[in-house]
Every structure is written in C-alpha cells, then in structure tokens.
Amino acid sequence: MLLHSIIHELGTNTVDNTIWQLRSKLEPDPKRPTYIKTVFRVGYKIER
C-alpha cells in the first residue's frame, strides 16, 4: 500500500511538468501561453 502511494504521488504532476517543458520550448512567453492553454477543470488545449 505504501509503495502504491509513493508511485501515485510521483505521477501526479507528470502532465503538468510535461506541459511546462513544452511551453518553455514553444511559447514566446511561457508565463502567458498562447499555444498551449489551460482549460480549468478540463485539461489543456492547443491553439494556433
């Protein structure tokens, strides 16, 4: 049970970290994204 909790905790920010890495490489200003938008309580969307 403890191992499951540790693995779950490690994976909770995987998507957020990946999006952050993509934004830092693709966006002119990662703090004000224009291509990869966050949709509150839904996820992310990609815009042109």
CHARMM internal coordinates of N, CA and C (Angstrom, degrees):
IC EDIT
DIST 1 N 1 CA 1.4489
DIST 1 CA 1 C 1.5296
ANGL 1 N 1 CA 1 C 110.37
DIST 1 C 2 N 1.3088
ANGL 1 CA 1 C 2 N 117.63
DIHE 1 N 1 CA 1 C 2 N -41.98
DIST 2 N 2 CA 1.4611
ANGL 1 C 2 N 2 CA 120.84
DIHE 1 CA 1 C 2 N 2 CA 179.62
DIST 2 CA 2 C 1.5274
ANGL 2 N 2 CA 2 C 110.68
DIHE 1 C 2 N 2 CA 2 C -63.45
DIST 2 C 3 N 1.3312
ANGL 2 CA 2 C 3 N 116.99
DIHE 2 N 2 CA 2 C 3 N -42.37
DIST 3 N 3 CA 1.4609
ANGL 2 C 3 N 3 CA 120.47
DIHE 2 CA 2 C 3 N 3 CA 179.42
DIST 3 CA 3 C 1.5274
ANGL 3 N 3 CA 3 C 110.60
DIHE 2 C 3 N 3 CA 3 C -61.80
DIST 3 C 4 N 1.3190
ANGL 3 CA 3 C 4 N 116.46
DIHE 3 N 3 CA 3 C 4 N -41.86
DIST 4 N 4 CA 1.4684
ANGL 3 C 4 N 4 CA 120.61
DIHE 3 CA 3 C 4 N 4 CA 177.27
DIST 4 CA 4 C 1.5264
ANGL 4 N 4 CA 4 C 110.23
DIHE 3 C 4 N 4 CA 4 C -59.75
DIST 4 C 5 N 1.3165
ANGL 4 CA 4 C 5 N 117.52
DIHE 4 N 4 CA 4 C 5 N -42.00
DIST 5 N 5 CA 1.4653
ANGL 4 C 5 N 5 CA 121.42
DIHE 4 CA 4 C 5 N 5 CA 179.10
DIST 5 CA 5 C 1.5242
ANGL 5 N 5 CA 5 C 111.24
DIHE 4 C 5 N 5 CA 5 C -64.12
DIST 5 C 6 N 1.3113
ANGL 5 CA 5 C 6 N 117.12
DIHE 5 N 5 CA 5 C 6 N -40.66
DIST 6 N 6 CA 1.4626
ANGL 5 C 6 N 6 CA 121.09
DIHE 5 CA 5 C 6 N 6 CA 179.83
DIST 6 CA 6 C 1.5282
ANGL 6 N 6 CA 6 C 110.18
DIHE 5 C 6 N 6 CA 6 C -66.00
DIST 6 C 7 N 1.3263
ANGL 6 CA 6 C 7 N 117.20
DIHE 6 N 6 CA 6 C 7 N -45.63
DIST 7 N 7 CA 1.4631
ANGL 6 C 7 N 7 CA 120.75
DIHE 6 CA 6 C 7 N 7 CA 179.90
DIST 7 CA 7 C 1.5220
ANGL 7 N 7 CA 7 C 110.20
DIHE 6 C 7 N 7 CA 7 C -63.47
DIST 7 C 8 N 1.3250
ANGL 7 CA 7 C 8 N 116.56
DIHE 7 N 7 CA 7 C 8 N -42.65
DIST 8 N 8 CA 1.4645
ANGL 7 C 8 N 8 CA 120.15
DIHE 7 CA 7 C 8 N 8 CA 178.73
DIST 8 CA 8 C 1.5245
ANGL 8 N 8 CA 8 C 110.17
DIHE 7 C 8 N 8 CA 8 C -61.89
DIST 8 C 9 N 1.3121
ANGL 8 CA 8 C 9 N 117.71
DIHE 8 N 8 CA 8 C 9 N -43.05
DIST 9 N 9 CA 1.4660
ANGL 8 C 9 N 9 CA 121.62
DIHE 8 CA 8 C 9 N 9 CA -178.85
DIST 9 CA 9 C 1.5258
ANGL 9 N 9 CA 9 C 111.11
DIHE 8 C 9 N 9 CA 9 C -65.07
DIST 9 C 10 N 1.3108
ANGL 9 CA 9 C 10 N 117.81
DIHE 9 N 9 CA 9 C 10 N -37.47
DIST 10 N 10 CA 1.4615
ANGL 9 C 10 N 10 CA 120.81
DIHE 9 CA 9 C 10 N 10 CA 179.29
DIST 10 CA 10 C 1.5246
ANGL 10 N 10 CA 10 C 111.48
DIHE 9 C 10 N 10 CA 10 C -67.03
DIST 10 C 11 N 1.3244
ANGL 10 CA 10 C 11 N 117.35
DIHE 10 N 10 CA 10 C 11 N -30.92
DIST 11 N 11 CA 1.4492
ANGL 10 C 11 N 11 CA 120.61
DIHE 10 CA 10 C 11 N 11 CA -175.08
DIST 11 CA 11 C 1.5114
ANGL 11 N 11 CA 11 C 115.20
DIHE 10 C 11 N 11 CA 11 C -90.80
DIST 11 C 12 N 1.3249
ANGL 11 CA 11 C 12 N 119.09
DIHE 11 N 11 CA 11 C 12 N -4.24
DIST 12 N 12 CA 1.4579
ANGL 11 C 12 N 12 CA 119.89
DIHE 11 CA 11 C 12 N 12 CA -173.81
DIST 12 CA 12 C 1.5185
ANGL 12 N 12 CA 12 C 113.26
DIHE 11 C 12 N 12 CA 12 C -68.47
DIST 12 C 13 N 1.3028
ANGL 12 CA 12 C 13 N 118.88
DIHE 12 N 12 CA 12 C 13 N -29.16
DIST 13 N 13 CA 1.4658
ANGL 12 C 13 N 13 CA 121.10
DIHE 12 CA 12 C 13 N 13 CA -178.16
DIST 13 CA 13 C 1.5236
ANGL 13 N 13 CA 13 C 113.20
DIHE 12 C 13 N 13 CA 13 C -106.00
DIST 13 C 14 N 1.3073
ANGL 13 CA 13 C 14 N 117.32
DIHE 13 N 13 CA 13 C 14 N 12.36
DIST 14 N 14 CA 1.4593
ANGL 13 C 14 N 14 CA 120.32
DIHE 13 CA 13 C 14 N 14 CA -176.98
DIST 14 CA 14 C 1.5220
ANGL 14 N 14 CA 14 C 111.72
DIHE 13 C 14 N 14 CA 14 C -60.14
DIST 14 C 15 N 1.3225
ANGL 14 CA 14 C 15 N 117.14
DIHE 14 N 14 CA 14 C 15 N -46.97
DIST 15 N 15 CA 1.4663
ANGL 14 C 15 N 15 CA 120.36
DIHE 14 CA 14 C 15 N 15 CA -179.84
DIST 15 CA 15 C 1.5226
ANGL 15 N 15 CA 15 C 110.18
DIHE 14 C 15 N 15 CA 15 C -65.93
DIST 15 C 16 N 1.3261
ANGL 15 CA 15 C 16 N 117.09
DIHE 15 N 15 CA 15 C 16 N -45.09
DIST 16 N 16 CA 1.4686
ANGL 15 C 16 N 16 CA 120.61
DIHE 15 CA 15 C 16 N 16 CA 179.31
DIST 16 CA 16 C 1.5252
ANGL 16 N 16 CA 16 C 111.42
DIHE 15 C 16 N 16 CA 16 C -58.52
DIST 16 C 17 N 1.3181
ANGL 16 CA 16 C 17 N 116.65
DIHE 16 N 16 CA 16 C 17 N -43.74
DIST 17 N 17 CA 1.4659
ANGL 16 C 17 N 17 CA 120.37
DIHE 16 CA 16 C 17 N 17 CA 179.86
DIST 17 CA 17 C 1.5246
ANGL 17 N 17 CA 17 C 111.71
DIHE 16 C 17 N 17 CA 17 C -65.87
DIST 17 C 18 N 1.3212
ANGL 17 CA 17 C 18 N 116.81
DIHE 17 N 17 CA 17 C 18 N -39.26
DIST 18 N 18 CA 1.4597
ANGL 17 C 18 N 18 CA 120.72
DIHE 17 CA 17 C 18 N 18 CA 178.42
DIST 18 CA 18 C 1.5216
ANGL 18 N 18 CA 18 C 110.93
DIHE 17 C 18 N 18 CA 18 C -65.08
DIST 18 C 19 N 1.3297
ANGL 18 CA 18 C 19 N 117.18
DIHE 18 N 18 CA 18 C 19 N -43.39
DIST 19 N 19 CA 1.4623
ANGL 18 C 19 N 19 CA 121.29
DIHE 18 CA 18 C 19 N 19 CA 177.59
DIST 19 CA 19 C 1.5260
ANGL 19 N 19 CA 19 C 109.99
DIHE 18 C 19 N 19 CA 19 C -62.60
DIST 19 C 20 N 1.3253
ANGL 19 CA 19 C 20 N 117.08
DIHE 19 N 19 CA 19 C 20 N -41.95
DIST 20 N 20 CA 1.4667
ANGL 19 C 20 N 20 CA 120.51
DIHE 19 CA 19 C 20 N 20 CA 178.43
DIST 20 CA 20 C 1.5294
ANGL 20 N 20 CA 20 C 110.79
DIHE 19 C 20 N 20 CA 20 C -60.42
DIST 20 C 21 N 1.3324
ANGL 20 CA 20 C 21 N 116.66
DIHE 20 N 20 CA 20 C 21 N -43.43
DIST 21 N 21 CA 1.4626
ANGL 20 C 21 N 21 CA 120.40
DIHE 20 CA 20 C 21 N 21 CA 179.45
DIST 21 CA 21 C 1.5274
ANGL 21 N 21 CA 21 C 111.09
DIHE 20 C 21 N 21 CA 21 C -64.10
DIST 21 C 22 N 1.3339
ANGL 21 CA 21 C 22 N 116.54
DIHE 21 N 21 CA 21 C 22 N -42.51
DIST 22 N 22 CA 1.4655
ANGL 21 C 22 N 22 CA 119.83
DIHE 21 CA 21 C 22 N 22 CA 177.86
DIST 22 CA 22 C 1.5237
ANGL 22 N 22 CA 22 C 111.35
DIHE 21 C 22 N 22 CA 22 C -63.03
DIST 22 C 23 N 1.3210
ANGL 22 CA 22 C 23 N 115.93
DIHE 22 N 22 CA 22 C 23 N -44.70
DIST 23 N 23 CA 1.4673
ANGL 22 C 23 N 23 CA 119.45
DIHE 22 CA 22 C 23 N 23 CA 179.28
DIST 23 CA 23 C 1.5213
ANGL 23 N 23 CA 23 C 111.33
DIHE 22 C 23 N 23 CA 23 C -61.53
DIST 23 C 24 N 1.3237
ANGL 23 CA 23 C 24 N 117.06
DIHE 23 N 23 CA 23 C 24 N -40.60
DIST 24 N 24 CA 1.4664
ANGL 23 C 24 N 24 CA 119.27
DIHE 23 CA 23 C 24 N 24 CA -178.03
DIST 24 CA 24 C 1.5271
ANGL 24 N 24 CA 24 C 111.63
DIHE 23 C 24 N 24 CA 24 C -66.22
DIST 24 C 25 N 1.3365
ANGL 24 CA 24 C 25 N 117.26
DIHE 24 N 24 CA 24 C 25 N -24.35
DIST 25 N 25 CA 1.4623
ANGL 24 C 25 N 25 CA 120.61
DIHE 24 CA 24 C 25 N 25 CA 179.13
DIST 25 CA 25 C 1.5253
ANGL 25 N 25 CA 25 C 112.89
DIHE 24 C 25 N 25 CA 25 C -92.94
DIST 25 C 26 N 1.3319
ANGL 25 CA 25 C 26 N 117.47
DIHE 25 N 25 CA 25 C 26 N -30.48
DIST 26 N 26 CA 1.4647
ANGL 25 C 26 N 26 CA 120.60
DIHE 25 CA 25 C 26 N 26 CA -172.37
DIST 26 CA 26 C 1.5206
ANGL 26 N 26 CA 26 C 114.95
DIHE 25 C 26 N 26 CA 26 C -102.56
DIST 26 C 27 N 1.3126
ANGL 26 CA 26 C 27 N 116.44
DIHE 26 N 26 CA 26 C 27 N -33.34
DIST 27 N 27 CA 1.4600
ANGL 26 C 27 N 27 CA 120.36
DIHE 26 CA 26 C 27 N 27 CA -173.27
DIST 27 CA 27 C 1.5306
ANGL 27 N 27 CA 27 C 111.49
DIHE 26 C 27 N 27 CA 27 C -84.58
DIST 27 C 28 N 1.3387
ANGL 27 CA 27 C 28 N 117.68
DIHE 27 N 27 CA 27 C 28 N 140.65
DIST 28 N 28 CA 1.4631
ANGL 27 C 28 N 28 CA 120.31
DIHE 27 CA 27 C 28 N 28 CA 173.32
DIST 28 CA 28 C 1.5357
ANGL 28 N 28 CA 28 C 111.43
DIHE 27 C 28 N 28 CA 28 C -62.26
DIST 28 C 29 N 1.3263
ANGL 28 CA 28 C 29 N 116.46
DIHE 28 N 28 CA 28 C 29 N -39.25
DIST 29 N 29 CA 1.4663
ANGL 28 C 29 N 29 CA 122.62
DIHE 28 CA 28 C 29 N 29 CA 176.88
DIST 29 CA 29 C 1.5284
ANGL 29 N 29 CA 29 C 107.80
DIHE 28 C 29 N 29 CA 29 C -133.45
DIST 29 C 30 N 1.3361
ANGL 29 CA 29 C 30 N 117.97
DIHE 29 N 29 CA 29 C 30 N 95.71
DIST 30 N 30 CA 1.4649
ANGL 29 C 30 N 30 CA 121.13
DIHE 29 CA 29 C 30 N 30 CA -175.53
DIST 30 CA 30 C 1.5329
ANGL 30 N 30 CA 30 C 114.76
DIHE 29 C 30 N 30 CA 30 C -57.77
DIST 30 C 31 N 1.3246
ANGL 30 CA 30 C 31 N 117.60
DIHE 30 N 30 CA 30 C 31 N -24.69
DIST 31 N 31 CA 1.4672
ANGL 30 C 31 N 31 CA 119.50
DIHE 30 CA 30 C 31 N 31 CA 179.40
DIST 31 CA 31 C 1.5266
ANGL 31 N 31 CA 31 C 111.95
DIHE 30 C 31 N 31 CA 31 C -76.94
DIST 31 C 32 N 1.3322
ANGL 31 CA 31 C 32 N 116.02
DIHE 31 N 31 CA 31 C 32 N -17.95
DIST 32 N 32 CA 1.4762
ANGL 31 C 32 N 32 CA 121.83
DIHE 31 CA 31 C 32 N 32 CA 175.93
DIST 32 CA 32 C 1.5281
ANGL 32 N 32 CA 32 C 107.70
DIHE 31 C 32 N 32 CA 32 C -127.90
DIST 32 C 33 N 1.3271
ANGL 32 CA 32 C 33 N 116.50
DIHE 32 N 32 CA 32 C 33 N 74.85
DIST 33 N 33 CA 1.4625
ANGL 32 C 33 N 33 CA 119.84
DIHE 32 CA 32 C 33 N 33 CA -173.36
DIST 33 CA 33 C 1.5292
ANGL 33 N 33 CA 33 C 113.45
DIHE 32 C 33 N 33 CA 33 C -65.79
DIST 33 C 34 N 1.3201
ANGL 33 CA 33 C 34 N 114.72
DIHE 33 N 33 CA 33 C 34 N 141.78
DIST 34 N 34 CA 1.4594
ANGL 33 C 34 N 34 CA 120.65
DIHE 33 CA 33 C 34 N 34 CA 176.57
DIST 34 CA 34 C 1.5246
ANGL 34 N 34 CA 34 C 111.64
DIHE 33 C 34 N 34 CA 34 C -114.55
DIST 34 C 35 N 1.3236
ANGL 34 CA 34 C 35 N 117.86
DIHE 34 N 34 CA 34 C 35 N -24.09
DIST 35 N 35 CA 1.4590
ANGL 34 C 35 N 35 CA 121.60
DIHE 34 CA 34 C 35 N 35 CA -177.36
DIST 35 CA 35 C 1.5268
ANGL 35 N 35 CA 35 C 112.72
DIHE 34 C 35 N 35 CA 35 C -99.32
DIST 35 C 36 N 1.3054
ANGL 35 CA 35 C 36 N 117.57
DIHE 35 N 35 CA 35 C 36 N -44.40
DIST 36 N 36 CA 1.4645
ANGL 35 C 36 N 36 CA 121.60
DIHE 35 CA 35 C 36 N 36 CA -179.02
DIST 36 CA 36 C 1.5208
ANGL 36 N 36 CA 36 C 107.27
DIHE 35 C 36 N 36 CA 36 C -110.37
DIST 36 C 37 N 1.3179
ANGL 36 CA 36 C 37 N 115.27
DIHE 36 N 36 CA 36 C 37 N 104.72
DIST 37 N 37 CA 1.4673
ANGL 36 C 37 N 37 CA 121.64
DIHE 36 CA 36 C 37 N 37 CA -176.09
DIST 37 CA 37 C 1.5201
ANGL 37 N 37 CA 37 C 110.35
DIHE 36 C 37 N 37 CA 37 C -100.01
DIST 37 C 38 N 1.3243
ANGL 37 CA 37 C 38 N 115.88
DIHE 37 N 37 CA 37 C 38 N 146.98
DIST 38 N 38 CA 1.4533
ANGL 37 C 38 N 38 CA 121.99
DIHE 37 CA 37 C 38 N 38 CA 173.24
DIST 38 CA 38 C 1.5186
ANGL 38 N 38 CA 38 C 108.51
DIHE 37 C 38 N 38 CA 38 C -91.82
DIST 38 C 39 N 1.3285
ANGL 38 CA 38 C 39 N 116.06
DIHE 38 N 38 CA 38 C 39 N 129.34
DIST 39 N 39 CA 1.4607
ANGL 38 C 39 N 39 CA 122.01
DIHE 38 CA 38 C 39 N 39 CA 175.94
DIST 39 CA 39 C 1.5261
ANGL 39 N 39 CA 39 C 106.30
DIHE 38 C 39 N 39 CA 39 C -107.50
DIST 39 C 40 N 1.3220
ANGL 39 CA 39 C 40 N 116.05
DIHE 39 N 39 CA 39 C 40 N 112.24
DIST 40 N 40 CA 1.4588
ANGL 39 C 40 N 40 CA 122.16
DIHE 39 CA 39 C 40 N 40 CA -173.97
DIST 40 CA 40 C 1.5277
ANGL 40 N 40 CA 40 C 111.19
DIHE 39 C 40 N 40 CA 40 C -54.86
DIST 40 C 41 N 1.3167
ANGL 40 CA 40 C 41 N 115.72
DIHE 40 N 40 CA 40 C 41 N 128.60
DIST 41 N 41 CA 1.4698
ANGL 40 C 41 N 41 CA 125.30
DIHE 40 CA 40 C 41 N 41 CA 178.77
DIST 41 CA 41 C 1.5233
ANGL 41 N 41 CA 41 C 114.57
DIHE 40 C 41 N 41 CA 41 C 63.42
DIST 41 C 42 N 1.3314
ANGL 41 CA 41 C 42 N 116.99
DIHE 41 N 41 CA 41 C 42 N 13.27
DIST 42 N 42 CA 1.4624
ANGL 41 C 42 N 42 CA 120.49
DIHE 41 CA 41 C 42 N 42 CA 178.34
DIST 42 CA 42 C 1.5213
ANGL 42 N 42 CA 42 C 110.30
DIHE 41 C 42 N 42 CA 42 C -123.28
DIST 42 C 43 N 1.3295
ANGL 42 CA 42 C 43 N 116.72
DIHE 42 N 42 CA 42 C 43 N -54.24
DIST 43 N 43 CA 1.4560
ANGL 42 C 43 N 43 CA 120.89
DIHE 42 CA 42 C 43 N 43 CA -177.60
DIST 43 CA 43 C 1.5110
ANGL 43 N 43 CA 43 C 110.73
DIHE 42 C 43 N 43 CA 43 C 152.75
DIST 43 C 44 N 1.3269
ANGL 43 CA 43 C 44 N 115.25
DIHE 43 N 43 CA 43 C 44 N -129.01
DIST 44 N 44 CA 1.4554
ANGL 43 C 44 N 44 CA 120.98
DIHE 43 CA 43 C 44 N 44 CA -177.11
DIST 44 CA 44 C 1.5157
ANGL 44 N 44 CA 44 C 109.45
DIHE 43 C 44 N 44 CA 44 C -130.59
DIST 44 C 45 N 1.3283
ANGL 44 CA 44 C 45 N 115.60
DIHE 44 N 44 CA 44 C 45 N 155.47
DIST 45 N 45 CA 1.4592
ANGL 44 C 45 N 45 CA 120.20
DIHE 44 CA 44 C 45 N 45 CA 172.90
DIST 45 CA 45 C 1.5147
ANGL 45 N 45 CA 45 C 108.54
DIHE 44 C 45 N 45 CA 45 C -138.24
DIST 45 C 46 N 1.3245
ANGL 45 CA 45 C 46 N 114.99
DIHE 45 N 45 CA 45 C 46 N 150.76
DIST 46 N 46 CA 1.4574
ANGL 45 C 46 N 46 CA 121.48
DIHE 45 CA 45 C 46 N 46 CA -179.57
DIST 46 CA 46 C 1.5183
ANGL 46 N 46 CA 46 C 107.90
DIHE 45 C 46 N 46 CA 46 C -105.95
DIST 46 C 47 N 1.3198
ANGL 46 CA 46 C 47 N 115.74
DIHE 46 N 46 CA 46 C 47 N 130.48
DIST 47 N 47 CA 1.4576
ANGL 46 C 47 N 47 CA 121.89
DIHE 46 CA 46 C 47 N 47 CA 178.31
DIST 47 CA 47 C 1.5114
ANGL 47 N 47 CA 47 C 109.55
DIHE 46 C 47 N 47 CA 47 C -120.02
DIST 47 C 48 N 1.3058
ANGL 47 CA 47 C 48 N 115.78
DIHE 47 N 47 CA 47 C 48 N 158.63
DIST 48 N 48 CA 1.4680
ANGL 47 C 48 N 48 CA 120.88
DIHE 47 CA 47 C 48 N 48 CA 177.18
DIST 48 CA 48 C 1.4899
ANGL 48 N 48 CA 48 C 110.78
DIHE 47 C 48 N 48 CA 48 C -84.90
END
COOR INIT
IC SEED 1 N 1 CA 1 C
IC BUILD
